[in-house]
Amino acid sequence: MFRRKIYDEILSWKKKKAGRYALLIEGARRVGKSTTIEEFVRREYDSYIIISFEKAKTEIKDLFKRMDDLNSFFLYLQQYSGTTLYERRSAIVFDEVQLFPLARQSIKTLVEDGRYDYYETGSLISIKKNVKDILIPSEEDTIRMYPMDFEEFLWARGDEMTMPLVKGSFEKMAPLGNAMHEHIMRQFREYMITGGMPQAVQALVSSNSFSSVEETKRSILDLYLKDAAKLGGARGNNRASSILRALPSNLEKHDKTFSPGIVKKNTSVRDYLATVNDLAESMMINLCFRITEPSTDQNSHRDESDFKIYMGDTGLLLTQSFSDLACDMDEVYEELINGNLNVNQGMYFENAVAQQLKASGHGLFFAKFQHESSERLQEVDFIIVRDRKPTPIEVKSGRKSKTHASLDRYMDKYGYASGQPIVVHSKDLEIDGGVAYIPIYMASLLRSRTP
């Protein structure tokens, strides 16, 4: 069991709301929901029962049809599991609750009874389409779980010293020094390659082999593609899996906005909107919308027909990109870590930044605008709200990170109301000409407020 930050978030929720609400932990498949909540109830309660609806027998499911007799309900659960429940000291977990929506509906009755605490896990890929015939309980709070971040990745490898140094550098806006920076950049590239799926991280920790990691990631990606094929029913027509397969091709373009023609010729964005939203709800992807005007109220200015699609986990994006390679992935990834592989690193950097911003609580938005100095439409990679100001972010994976015409033009046009412009790059931290240049491993620290 890897150390996960969400554990403390769940613990804080338990202290404030357990007994009055249930907690639903939502996330993409294989991000570690079930493992984390099992570890939590094992450590924080005197006893617990986990009902996995992937494995639950018919007699267990039938119990939820007779919620008018809770004494019998709890008695049977205890007999079936061989576990004694203690009032206000025990927890019941509904694992993969999307597979049996009636259990989710029962939360209202169970929470009102008040004897025990309740936790649910679910993958959004199924939850939305499986709730149309039930009442969603108002006595339910939600926490979203994302892939392991860079700090959690370092923890998994026994490194608890690096991120405190990174955070200290960021808070002081002072460089780490070239030697330390290069060391951390190598670690971050290893994280990008591995991704944040706990099974992939475990494969790296156990084998120290990217080939083993790749095998694990391919099995997860295959699972995602199979799940995506189920989205939308007849309406979907395999559109979701086609979008996932085309995702690297979309991000390889200079203009990374979604192009339906790459998925299928003679189709329009409108044809894919419902399916794209389903994929976003599943948390397999992260959507980044164009905003028509920089504002702190970004959702009010977003253009839902103009968007970029990022993979929810950068490690899976790399696997998708290299899916046709039949070679030693240890050699390929070592070349990538050393910067010697002729690939479009920009799209992986940008995807990694999107992943970090999303997990840090930001909505994902980008800007396109006209500027009098050029006939071409200008674009800034991300606009986040920081210190109550729209703040532009450019991502630069190459050596010339101080060349950023679009960012300069953005500040010329909107700088009067903007926060400090930020360039996320592969070099050490630096402040130059009013621009903050930060290494990519600090992107997760770009919270809504400056330190």
C-alpha positions as CSV (number, residue, x, y, z in Angstrom):
1,M,0.0,0.0,0.0
2,F,1.5,3.3,-1.1
3,R,1.1,6.4,0.9
4,R,-1.6,8.6,-0.7
5,K,-2.5,12.2,0.1
6,I,-6.2,11.5,-0.2
7,Y,-5.9,9.4,3.0
8,D,-5.5,12.6,5.1
9,E,-8.4,14.2,3.1
10,I,-10.7,11.2,4.0
11,L,-9.5,11.4,7.6
12,S,-10.4,15.1,7.8
13,W,-13.8,14.3,6.3
14,K,-14.4,11.5,8.9
15,K,-13.7,13.8,11.8
16,K,-16.1,16.4,10.5
17,K,-19.0,14.6,8.8
18,A,-19.0,10.8,9.4
19,G,-22.3,9.7,10.9
20,R,-24.2,12.4,9.1
21,Y,-23.0,11.7,5.5
22,A,-21.5,8.9,3.5
23,L,-18.4,9.5,1.4
24,L,-18.1,8.5,-2.2
25,I,-14.6,8.3,-3.7
26,E,-14.8,8.8,-7.4
27,G,-12.0,8.2,-9.9
28,A,-10.8,6.5,-13.0
29,R,-10.2,2.8,-13.0
30,R,-6.9,1.6,-11.4
31,V,-6.1,4.9,-9.5
32,G,-6.2,3.1,-6.2
33,K,-9.6,3.8,-4.8
34,S,-10.4,0.4,-3.4
35,T,-6.9,-0.2,-1.9
36,T,-6.9,3.2,-0.2
37,I,-10.3,3.0,1.4
38,E,-9.6,-0.6,2.6
39,E,-6.4,0.6,4.3
40,F,-8.3,3.5,5.7
41,V,-11.1,1.6,7.4
42,R,-8.7,-1.1,8.6
43,R,-6.6,1.6,10.4
44,E,-9.4,4.0,11.5
45,Y,-12.2,1.6,12.7
46,D,-12.5,-1.3,15.1
47,S,-14.1,-3.4,12.4
48,Y,-15.3,-3.1,8.8
49,I,-17.2,-4.9,6.1
50,I,-16.4,-4.4,2.4
51,I,-19.0,-5.4,-0.2
52,S,-17.4,-5.6,-3.6
53,F,-20.1,-5.4,-6.2
54,E,-17.8,-7.0,-8.8
55,K,-18.0,-10.2,-6.7
56,A,-21.2,-9.8,-4.6
57,K,-23.5,-12.8,-4.7
58,T,-27.2,-12.6,-5.4
59,E,-28.2,-13.1,-1.7
60,I,-26.2,-10.0,-0.7
61,K,-27.7,-7.9,-3.5
62,D,-31.2,-9.1,-2.5
63,L,-30.7,-7.6,1.0
64,F,-30.9,-4.1,-0.5
65,K,-34.5,-4.8,-1.7
66,R,-35.6,-5.1,2.0
67,M,-34.2,-2.0,3.6
68,D,-37.3,-1.7,5.9
69,D,-35.7,-4.2,8.4
70,L,-32.2,-2.8,9.1
71,N,-31.7,-5.1,12.1
72,S,-31.9,-8.1,9.8
73,F,-29.8,-6.4,7.2
74,F,-26.9,-5.8,9.6
75,L,-27.3,-9.2,11.2
76,Y,-27.0,-11.0,7.8
77,L,-24.0,-8.9,6.8
78,Q,-22.2,-9.8,10.0
79,Q,-23.0,-13.5,9.6
80,Y,-22.0,-13.5,5.9
81,S,-18.7,-11.7,6.5
82,G,-17.8,-13.2,9.8
83,T,-17.3,-9.7,11.1
84,T,-18.8,-8.1,14.2
85,L,-20.0,-4.5,13.8
86,Y,-19.8,-2.0,16.7
87,E,-22.1,1.0,16.8
88,R,-20.2,4.2,15.9
89,R,-17.0,2.2,15.7
90,S,-17.4,0.3,12.5
91,A,-17.6,1.1,8.8
92,I,-19.3,-0.5,5.8
93,V,-17.7,0.0,2.3
94,F,-19.6,-0.4,-1.0
95,D,-16.8,-1.0,-3.5
96,E,-17.5,-0.4,-7.2
97,V,-21.0,0.9,-6.2
98,Q,-21.7,1.9,-9.8
99,L,-22.2,-1.8,-10.6
100,F,-25.2,-1.9,-8.2
101,P,-27.0,1.5,-8.1
102,L,-29.6,0.2,-5.6
103,A,-26.9,0.1,-2.9
104,R,-26.1,3.7,-3.5
105,Q,-29.7,4.7,-3.2
106,S,-29.8,2.8,0.2
107,I,-27.2,5.3,1.6
108,K,-30.0,7.7,2.7
109,T,-31.7,5.0,4.9
110,L,-28.4,3.7,6.3
111,V,-27.0,7.1,7.2
112,E,-30.2,8.2,8.8
113,D,-30.0,5.0,10.9
114,G,-26.7,6.3,12.2
115,R,-25.2,3.1,13.6
116,Y,-22.2,2.9,11.3
117,D,-20.1,4.9,8.8
118,Y,-20.4,4.4,5.1
119,Y,-17.9,4.7,2.2
120,E,-18.4,4.1,-1.5
121,T,-16.0,3.8,-4.4
122,G,-17.0,4.2,-8.0
123,S,-15.6,4.7,-11.5
124,L,-17.5,7.5,-13.2
125,I,-17.5,5.6,-16.4
126,S,-20.5,3.8,-15.2
127,I,-22.0,5.9,-12.5
128,K,-23.7,8.5,-14.7
129,K,-25.6,6.0,-16.9
130,N,-26.5,3.8,-14.0
131,V,-28.3,6.4,-11.8
132,K,-31.3,7.2,-14.0
133,D,-33.6,4.9,-12.1
134,I,-32.5,5.7,-8.6
135,L,-32.6,8.7,-6.2
136,I,-29.1,10.0,-5.6
137,P,-28.8,10.4,-1.8
138,S,-28.3,14.0,-0.5
139,E,-26.5,12.4,2.4
140,E,-23.5,11.7,0.2
141,D,-20.3,13.7,-0.1
142,T,-17.8,13.2,-2.9
143,I,-14.0,13.3,-3.1
144,R,-12.3,12.8,-6.5
145,M,-9.1,10.6,-6.6
146,Y,-6.4,11.1,-9.3
147,P,-3.4,9.2,-10.3
148,M,-0.4,9.4,-8.0
149,D,1.4,12.7,-8.2
150,F,5.1,13.3,-8.4
151,E,5.5,13.5,-4.6
152,E,3.6,10.3,-4.1
153,F,5.8,8.7,-6.7
154,L,8.9,9.8,-4.8
155,W,7.4,8.4,-1.6
156,A,6.8,5.1,-3.2
157,R,10.5,5.0,-4.1
158,G,11.5,5.8,-0.5
159,D,12.3,9.5,-1.2
160,E,10.8,11.9,1.3
161,M,13.5,14.6,1.0
162,T,13.2,15.9,-2.6
163,M,9.8,17.5,-2.5
164,P,10.4,19.6,0.7
165,L,13.4,21.0,-1.2
166,V,11.3,21.7,-4.2
167,K,8.6,23.4,-2.1
168,G,11.1,25.5,-0.3
169,S,12.6,26.7,-3.6
170,F,9.1,27.5,-4.9
171,E,8.0,29.4,-1.8
172,K,11.2,31.5,-1.9
173,M,11.2,31.8,-5.7
174,A,14.8,30.8,-5.6
175,P,16.6,28.3,-7.9
176,L,17.7,24.9,-6.6
177,G,21.0,24.9,-8.5
178,N,21.9,23.1,-11.7
179,A,23.1,19.8,-10.1
180,M,20.0,19.3,-7.9
181,H,17.7,20.5,-10.7
182,E,19.0,18.0,-13.2
183,H,18.7,15.2,-10.6
184,I,15.1,16.1,-10.0
185,M,14.3,16.5,-13.7
186,R,15.6,12.9,-14.3
187,Q,13.3,11.7,-11.5
188,F,10.4,13.6,-13.0
189,R,11.0,12.1,-16.5
190,E,10.9,8.7,-14.9
191,Y,7.6,9.7,-13.3
192,M,6.2,10.9,-16.6
193,I,7.1,7.6,-18.2
194,T,5.8,5.4,-15.4
195,G,2.7,7.5,-14.8
196,G,0.7,7.6,-11.6
197,M,-1.2,4.3,-11.7
198,P,-0.3,2.4,-8.5
199,Q,0.2,-0.9,-10.4
200,A,2.6,0.8,-12.8
201,V,4.5,2.4,-9.9
202,Q,4.6,-1.0,-8.1
203,A,6.1,-2.6,-11.3
204,L,8.9,0.0,-11.3
205,V,9.6,-0.4,-7.6
206,S,9.6,-4.2,-7.8
207,S,11.5,-4.7,-11.0
208,N,13.3,-1.4,-11.7
209,S,12.5,-2.1,-15.4
210,F,10.5,0.1,-17.7
211,S,9.6,-3.0,-19.8
212,S,7.8,-4.3,-16.8
213,V,6.1,-1.0,-16.3
214,E,5.1,-0.9,-19.9
215,E,3.5,-4.3,-19.7
216,T,1.4,-3.1,-16.7
217,K,0.4,0.1,-18.4
218,R,-0.6,-1.6,-21.6
219,S,-3.0,-3.9,-19.6
220,I,-4.5,-0.8,-18.0
221,L,-4.8,1.0,-21.3
222,D,-6.5,-2.1,-22.8
223,L,-9.0,-2.0,-19.9
224,Y,-9.7,1.7,-20.6
225,L,-10.3,1.0,-24.3
226,K,-12.7,-1.8,-23.5
227,D,-14.5,0.4,-21.0
228,A,-14.6,3.3,-23.5
229,A,-16.2,1.0,-26.1
230,K,-19.1,0.5,-23.7
231,L,-19.8,4.3,-23.4
232,G,-22.9,5.7,-25.0
233,G,-24.5,2.5,-26.0
234,A,-25.7,2.5,-29.6
235,R,-25.2,6.2,-29.7
236,G,-21.5,5.8,-29.0
237,N,-20.7,3.6,-32.0
238,N,-17.2,3.0,-30.5
239,R,-16.6,6.8,-30.7
240,A,-15.1,6.9,-27.2
241,S,-12.4,4.3,-27.9
242,S,-11.7,5.9,-31.2
243,I,-11.2,9.3,-29.5
244,L,-8.7,7.6,-27.0
245,R,-6.8,6.0,-29.8
246,A,-6.6,9.3,-31.8
247,L,-5.6,11.3,-28.7
248,P,-1.8,11.2,-29.4
249,S,-2.3,12.3,-33.0
250,N,-4.4,15.3,-31.8
251,L,-1.8,16.4,-29.3
252,E,1.1,16.0,-31.8
253,K,-0.4,18.8,-33.9
254,H,0.8,22.4,-33.5
255,D,-2.8,23.3,-32.8
256,K,-3.7,20.7,-30.2
257,T,-7.4,21.4,-30.2
258,F,-9.6,18.4,-30.9
259,S,-9.9,17.7,-34.6
260,P,-12.8,15.3,-35.4
261,G,-11.3,14.5,-38.8
262,I,-8.4,12.7,-37.1
263,V,-10.9,10.3,-35.5
264,K,-13.0,9.9,-38.6
265,K,-13.2,11.8,-41.8
266,N,-16.3,13.9,-42.6
267,T,-17.3,14.3,-38.9
268,S,-17.8,17.4,-36.8
269,V,-17.1,18.4,-33.3
270,R,-20.8,18.3,-32.5
271,D,-20.8,14.5,-33.4
272,Y,-18.5,13.8,-30.5
273,L,-19.6,16.3,-27.7
274,A,-21.7,13.8,-25.7
275,T,-19.0,11.1,-26.0
276,V,-16.2,13.4,-25.0
277,N,-18.2,14.5,-22.0
278,D,-18.7,10.9,-21.0
279,L,-15.0,10.3,-21.3
280,A,-14.3,13.3,-19.1
281,E,-16.8,12.1,-16.5
282,S,-14.9,8.8,-16.5
283,M,-11.7,10.7,-15.6
284,M,-9.8,8.8,-18.3
285,I,-9.2,12.2,-20.0
286,N,-8.9,15.8,-18.9
287,L,-10.8,18.5,-21.0
288,C,-9.3,21.9,-21.5
289,F,-11.7,24.5,-22.9
290,R,-11.0,27.7,-24.8
291,I,-12.1,30.8,-23.0
292,T,-13.3,33.7,-25.1
293,E,-12.2,36.3,-22.6
294,P,-9.8,36.0,-19.6
295,S,-11.8,36.2,-16.4
296,T,-11.9,34.8,-12.9
297,D,-15.3,33.3,-13.8
298,Q,-13.8,31.0,-16.5
299,N,-16.8,28.7,-16.9
300,S,-18.9,31.6,-18.0
301,H,-16.6,32.4,-20.9
302,R,-15.7,28.9,-22.1
303,D,-16.4,27.8,-25.7
304,E,-17.6,24.2,-25.4
305,S,-17.0,23.5,-29.1
306,D,-13.3,24.4,-28.9
307,F,-11.3,22.2,-26.6
308,K,-8.1,20.1,-26.1
309,I,-8.2,16.5,-24.8
310,Y,-5.4,15.4,-22.5
311,M,-4.9,11.9,-21.2
312,G,-5.7,11.6,-17.4
313,D,-2.4,9.9,-16.9
314,T,0.8,10.9,-18.8
315,G,2.3,7.5,-18.5
316,L,-0.7,6.0,-20.3
317,L,-0.3,8.7,-23.0
318,L,3.3,7.5,-23.6
319,T,2.1,3.9,-23.8
320,Q,-0.6,4.9,-26.3
321,S,2.0,6.8,-28.4
322,F,4.5,3.9,-28.5
323,S,1.9,1.1,-28.8
324,D,3.2,0.0,-32.2
325,L,6.8,-0.2,-31.2
326,A,8.2,-3.7,-30.9
327,C,11.5,-3.1,-29.1
328,D,13.2,-3.0,-25.7
329,M,11.2,-0.2,-23.9
330,D,14.0,0.1,-21.3
331,E,16.3,1.4,-24.1
332,V,13.6,3.7,-25.6
333,Y,12.7,5.3,-22.3
334,E,16.3,5.7,-21.2
335,E,16.9,7.7,-24.4
336,L,13.8,9.7,-23.6
337,I,15.0,10.4,-20.1
338,N,18.3,11.6,-21.5
339,G,16.6,13.8,-24.1
340,N,18.1,11.8,-27.0
341,L,14.9,10.4,-28.5
342,N,13.5,12.2,-31.5
343,V,9.9,12.5,-30.3
344,N,7.6,15.4,-29.7
345,Q,8.3,15.9,-26.0
346,G,6.2,19.1,-25.9
347,M,2.9,17.1,-26.0
348,Y,4.0,15.0,-23.0
349,F,5.1,18.0,-21.1
350,E,1.9,19.8,-21.8
351,N,-0.1,16.7,-20.8
352,A,1.8,16.4,-17.5
353,V,1.2,20.1,-16.7
354,A,-2.6,19.6,-17.4
355,Q,-2.6,16.5,-15.1
356,Q,-0.9,18.5,-12.3
357,L,-3.1,21.5,-12.6
358,K,-6.3,19.4,-12.6
359,A,-5.2,17.4,-9.6
360,S,-4.4,20.7,-7.8
361,G,-8.0,21.8,-8.1
362,H,-7.8,24.0,-11.2
363,G,-10.2,23.9,-14.1
364,L,-8.4,23.6,-17.4
365,F,-8.7,26.5,-19.9
366,F,-6.6,28.0,-22.7
367,A,-6.8,31.2,-24.6
368,K,-7.0,32.1,-28.3
369,F,-7.0,35.7,-29.3
370,Q,-6.1,38.2,-32.0
371,H,-3.3,40.7,-31.6
372,E,-2.6,43.7,-33.8
373,S,1.0,42.7,-34.4
374,S,0.1,39.5,-36.2
375,E,-2.6,38.2,-38.5
376,R,-2.3,34.7,-36.9
377,L,-4.5,33.7,-34.0
378,Q,-2.4,33.6,-30.8
379,E,-2.7,30.9,-28.2
380,V,-1.6,30.5,-24.6
381,D,-1.5,26.9,-23.3
382,F,-3.3,27.4,-19.9
383,I,-5.1,30.2,-18.0
384,I,-5.6,29.5,-14.3
385,V,-7.1,31.7,-11.6
386,R,-4.4,32.6,-9.1
387,D,-4.7,35.3,-6.4
388,R,-8.1,36.1,-8.0
389,K,-6.5,37.0,-11.3
390,P,-6.5,35.1,-14.6
391,T,-2.9,33.9,-15.0
392,P,-1.4,32.8,-18.3
393,I,0.9,29.7,-18.5
394,E,3.1,28.7,-21.4
395,V,4.7,25.2,-21.5
396,K,8.1,24.9,-23.1
397,S,9.9,21.6,-23.4
398,G,12.8,22.8,-25.5
399,R,15.9,24.9,-24.8
400,K,14.5,28.2,-25.9
401,S,12.0,28.7,-23.1
402,K,12.5,32.5,-23.1
403,T,11.0,32.8,-26.6
404,H,7.3,33.1,-26.1
405,A,5.7,35.5,-28.5
406,S,2.1,34.5,-27.7
407,L,2.6,34.9,-24.0
408,D,4.1,38.4,-24.6
409,R,1.2,39.4,-26.8
410,Y,-1.3,38.1,-24.2
411,M,0.3,40.3,-21.6
412,D,0.4,43.3,-23.9
413,K,-3.4,42.9,-24.5
414,Y,-4.6,41.6,-21.1
415,G,-1.7,42.2,-18.7
416,Y,-3.5,45.0,-16.9
417,A,-5.8,42.5,-15.3
418,S,-3.6,39.4,-15.3
419,G,-1.5,37.7,-12.7
420,Q,2.3,37.2,-13.1
421,P,2.9,35.2,-16.4
422,I,4.4,31.8,-15.9
423,V,6.5,29.6,-18.2
424,V,6.8,26.0,-17.2
425,H,10.0,24.6,-18.7
426,S,12.7,21.9,-18.2
427,K,15.2,24.3,-16.6
428,D,15.7,25.6,-13.1
429,L,13.5,28.3,-11.5
430,E,14.2,31.9,-12.6
431,I,12.4,35.3,-12.5
432,D,13.3,37.4,-15.5
433,G,11.5,40.4,-17.0
434,G,8.5,39.9,-14.8
435,V,8.0,36.3,-16.0
436,A,8.2,33.3,-13.6
437,Y,10.1,30.4,-15.2
438,I,9.4,27.3,-13.2
439,P,10.6,23.7,-13.7
440,I,7.8,21.3,-14.7
441,Y,8.0,19.4,-11.4
442,M,6.7,22.6,-9.6
443,A,3.5,22.8,-11.7
444,S,1.6,21.0,-9.0
445,L,2.4,23.8,-6.6
446,L,0.6,26.4,-8.6
447,R,-2.3,26.7,-6.2
448,S,-5.1,29.3,-6.4
449,R,-3.0,31.5,-4.0
450,T,0.7,32.3,-4.0
451,P,2.6,31.0,-0.9
